Amino acid sequence: MNKYAVILGSSGGIGEAVSRKLAADGWSLYLHYNKNEEKACELQEDLTKKYPESDFKIVRSDFSEYDGGLKLAEQVRHIQAIIVASGQSLLKLLTDTNSSDMDALWRVHMQNPAMFISRTSSQLRSYPVSYVLFIGSIWGNTGAAGEVMYSAVKGAQHAFVKAYAKEAAYSGTRVNAIAPGWIETEMNDELSEVDKQLVIDQIPLQSTGEPNQVANLVSFLVSGNADYMTGEIVKLNGGWYM
């Protein structure tokens, strides 16, 4: 019987890398996307060719809408793992951030993922061991000037992980998060090479991270080899923040 995971944001840089790694590990996947249907379809086609014994389904939901999490929950069955890799950035001073910006960040990063988890928790509980894993952020740990509200919702994700890990532990669900530093994705393309070098100079390992490095850690956390871990925020940042 196939084991199913939902990858929220599978068409993004980290989401795609996670999807490819978990497919290689033998997971069947629900590939969630919002706008990038073409990329989601290409990913589904490629994974189906490489792993014909597994099942790969495309599901769409807009998490900027109030009921995005509820709509997605209606589309999935028999899931054993949820990977929250969806998100959006916001590079703005707090004084330039309006209520629409704040609402969108809250819904995408926290409200809809939480509602989706709530509505699918009975599916997770049907397995002796199941997984909820958030891709958080270094800014959820330490905060960033110019990204105050983004830092706030990432911090909320981290707090959710710690609280829900306690609540879900009795049913066998492990709840953790990865807090990446700078990962080479489109989300960071808007920064200049000068700004990027300023960041690299602050990182002890003197390099940025790659999506596959996040995917490898996701793979470990849902592999069964980390099942005595729950409620943890695992840093993956080259030593940038310890």
C-alpha positions as CSV (number, residue, x, y, z in Angstrom):
1,M,0.0,0.0,0.0
2,N,1.4,3.4,-1.0
3,K,2.2,5.9,1.7
4,Y,1.1,9.4,0.9
5,A,2.6,12.8,1.8
6,V,1.2,16.2,0.9
7,I,3.8,18.8,-0.3
8,L,2.3,22.2,0.2
9,G,4.0,24.5,-2.3
10,S,5.5,21.7,-4.5
11,S,6.0,24.1,-7.4
12,G,8.4,26.3,-5.4
13,G,12.2,25.7,-5.3
14,I,12.3,24.0,-1.9
15,G,8.9,22.3,-2.5
16,E,10.1,20.8,-5.8
17,A,13.3,19.5,-4.2
18,V,11.4,17.9,-1.3
19,S,9.0,16.3,-3.7
20,R,11.8,14.8,-5.8
21,K,13.6,13.5,-2.7
22,L,10.5,11.9,-1.1
23,A,9.5,10.4,-4.3
24,A,12.9,8.7,-4.5
25,D,12.3,7.5,-1.0
26,G,9.2,5.7,-2.0
27,W,6.5,8.2,-1.0
28,S,3.4,8.8,-3.1
29,L,2.6,12.5,-3.2
30,Y,-0.1,15.1,-3.4
31,L,1.6,17.9,-5.3
32,H,0.0,21.2,-4.1
33,Y,0.3,24.4,-6.1
34,N,-1.5,27.7,-6.5
35,K,-0.4,29.6,-9.7
36,N,2.3,27.6,-11.4
37,E,0.2,24.8,-12.9
38,E,2.7,24.2,-15.7
39,K,5.5,23.5,-13.3
40,A,3.4,21.3,-11.2
41,C,2.3,19.2,-14.2
42,E,5.9,18.9,-15.4
43,L,6.9,17.7,-11.9
44,Q,4.1,15.2,-11.8
45,E,5.0,13.8,-15.3
46,D,8.6,13.5,-14.4
47,L,8.0,11.7,-11.1
48,T,5.5,9.4,-12.7
49,K,8.0,8.3,-15.3
50,K,10.8,7.8,-12.8
51,Y,8.7,6.0,-10.1
52,P,5.8,4.3,-11.9
53,E,5.0,2.2,-8.8
54,S,4.1,5.3,-6.8
55,D,1.2,7.7,-7.2
56,F,1.5,11.4,-7.9
57,K,-1.6,13.6,-7.8
58,I,-1.8,17.4,-8.5
59,V,-4.0,19.5,-6.1
60,R,-4.6,23.2,-6.3
61,S,-5.7,25.7,-3.6
62,D,-5.0,29.4,-3.1
63,F,-3.8,29.8,0.5
64,S,-4.2,33.6,0.3
65,E,-7.9,33.0,0.3
66,Y,-9.8,32.6,3.6
67,D,-10.8,29.0,3.0
68,G,-7.7,27.7,1.1
69,G,-6.9,25.1,3.7
70,L,-10.4,23.8,3.8
71,K,-10.6,23.4,0.0
72,L,-7.3,21.5,-0.1
73,A,-8.4,19.2,2.7
74,E,-11.3,18.0,0.6
75,Q,-8.9,16.8,-2.1
76,V,-6.6,14.4,-0.2
77,R,-7.0,11.0,1.3
78,H,-4.9,8.6,3.4
79,I,-2.1,11.0,4.1
80,Q,0.7,10.1,6.5
81,A,2.8,13.2,6.2
82,I,2.3,16.9,5.6
83,I,5.2,19.1,4.5
84,V,4.5,22.8,4.7
85,A,6.8,24.3,2.1
86,S,4.5,27.0,0.7
87,G,5.0,30.7,1.4
88,Q,5.6,34.2,0.2
89,S,8.2,36.8,1.0
90,L,7.6,40.4,1.9
91,L,10.5,42.9,1.8
92,K,9.0,46.0,3.3
93,L,9.6,48.3,6.3
94,L,6.8,47.9,8.9
95,T,5.7,51.5,8.2
96,D,5.1,50.6,4.5
97,T,3.2,47.3,5.3
98,N,-0.6,47.6,5.0
99,S,-3.3,45.4,6.4
100,S,-3.7,43.5,3.1
101,D,0.0,42.5,3.2
102,M,-0.4,41.3,6.8
103,D,-3.6,39.3,6.1
104,A,-2.0,37.6,3.1
105,L,1.1,36.6,5.0
106,W,-0.9,35.3,7.9
107,R,-3.2,33.2,5.7
108,V,-0.4,31.7,3.5
109,H,2.0,30.9,6.3
110,M,-0.2,30.1,9.3
111,Q,-4.0,30.2,9.0
112,N,-4.5,27.9,6.0
113,P,-1.7,25.4,6.9
114,A,-3.1,25.1,10.4
115,M,-6.7,24.7,9.1
116,F,-5.5,22.1,6.6
117,I,-3.7,20.2,9.4
118,S,-6.7,20.4,11.6
119,R,-9.1,19.0,8.9
120,T,-6.7,16.2,7.9
121,S,-5.5,15.2,11.4
122,S,-7.9,12.2,11.5
123,Q,-6.0,10.8,8.5
124,L,-2.7,11.3,10.2
125,R,-4.0,9.6,13.4
126,S,-4.9,6.5,11.4
127,Y,-1.2,5.6,11.2
128,P,0.9,4.5,14.2
129,V,3.4,7.2,13.2
130,S,2.8,10.3,11.1
131,Y,4.5,13.6,10.4
132,V,3.9,17.3,10.2
133,L,6.9,19.3,9.1
134,F,7.1,23.0,8.5
135,I,9.8,24.8,6.5
136,G,10.2,27.7,8.8
137,S,12.9,30.3,8.6
138,I,16.0,31.7,10.3
139,W,14.0,34.9,10.6
140,G,11.4,33.0,12.7
141,N,14.2,32.5,15.2
142,T,16.0,35.8,15.2
143,G,14.0,38.3,13.2
144,A,15.0,40.6,10.3
145,A,14.8,44.3,9.8
146,G,12.9,45.0,6.6
147,E,11.0,41.7,7.0
148,V,9.3,42.3,10.3
149,M,5.9,40.8,9.3
150,Y,7.5,37.9,7.4
151,S,9.6,37.2,10.6
152,A,6.5,37.4,12.7
153,V,4.5,34.7,10.7
154,K,7.6,32.4,10.6
155,G,7.9,32.8,14.4
156,A,4.2,31.9,14.6
157,Q,4.9,28.7,12.6
158,H,7.7,27.8,15.1
159,A,5.4,28.4,18.0
160,F,2.6,26.3,16.4
161,V,5.1,23.4,15.9
162,K,6.0,23.4,19.6
163,A,2.4,23.6,20.8
164,Y,0.9,21.1,18.3
165,A,3.7,18.7,18.9
166,K,2.5,18.4,22.5
167,E,-1.1,18.1,21.5
168,A,-0.6,15.5,18.7
169,A,2.0,13.3,20.5
170,Y,-0.5,11.0,22.0
171,S,-1.7,10.0,18.6
172,G,1.8,9.3,17.2
173,T,2.2,12.4,15.1
174,R,5.6,13.9,15.1
175,V,5.6,17.7,14.6
176,N,8.8,19.5,13.7
177,A,10.2,22.4,11.6
178,I,13.3,23.2,9.7
179,A,14.6,26.8,9.9
180,P,16.7,27.4,6.8
181,G,19.0,30.3,6.4
182,W,19.7,31.6,2.9
183,I,18.7,29.0,0.4
184,E,19.2,29.5,-3.4
185,T,15.6,29.9,-4.6
186,E,13.7,32.5,-6.7
187,M,12.5,34.1,-3.4
188,N,16.1,35.5,-3.0
189,D,16.6,36.5,-6.6
190,E,15.4,40.1,-5.9
191,L,18.6,40.8,-3.8
192,S,21.7,42.1,-5.5
193,E,25.0,40.3,-5.7
194,V,26.5,42.9,-3.4
195,D,23.8,42.2,-0.8
196,K,24.2,38.5,-1.2
197,Q,28.0,38.8,-0.6
198,L,27.4,40.8,2.5
199,V,25.3,37.9,3.8
200,I,27.8,35.2,2.8
201,D,30.5,37.2,4.7
202,Q,28.4,36.6,7.9
203,I,28.0,32.9,7.4
204,P,30.7,30.8,9.0
205,L,30.6,28.1,6.3
206,Q,31.0,31.0,3.7
207,S,28.3,29.7,1.4
208,T,24.5,29.8,0.8
209,G,22.4,26.6,1.0
210,E,20.7,24.6,-1.8
211,P,17.2,23.3,-1.9
212,N,18.4,19.7,-2.0
213,Q,20.0,20.2,1.4
214,V,16.7,21.1,2.8
215,A,15.1,18.1,1.1
216,N,17.7,15.8,2.5
217,L,16.9,16.9,6.1
218,V,13.1,16.6,5.3
219,S,13.8,13.0,4.2
220,F,15.6,12.2,7.4
221,L,12.8,13.7,9.6
222,V,10.1,11.6,8.0
223,S,12.1,8.5,7.4
224,G,11.5,6.8,10.7
225,N,15.1,7.5,11.8
226,A,14.1,10.6,13.8
227,D,10.9,9.3,15.5
228,Y,12.1,10.2,19.0
229,M,12.1,13.9,17.9
230,T,9.1,16.2,18.1
231,G,8.6,19.9,18.8
232,E,12.0,20.8,17.4
233,I,13.0,23.7,15.2
234,V,16.1,22.4,13.4
235,K,18.5,25.1,12.2
236,L,20.0,24.7,8.6
237,N,21.9,27.9,8.0
238,G,25.6,27.2,7.7
239,G,26.2,28.6,11.2
240,W,24.7,32.0,10.4
241,Y,22.5,31.9,13.5
242,M,23.3,29.5,16.3
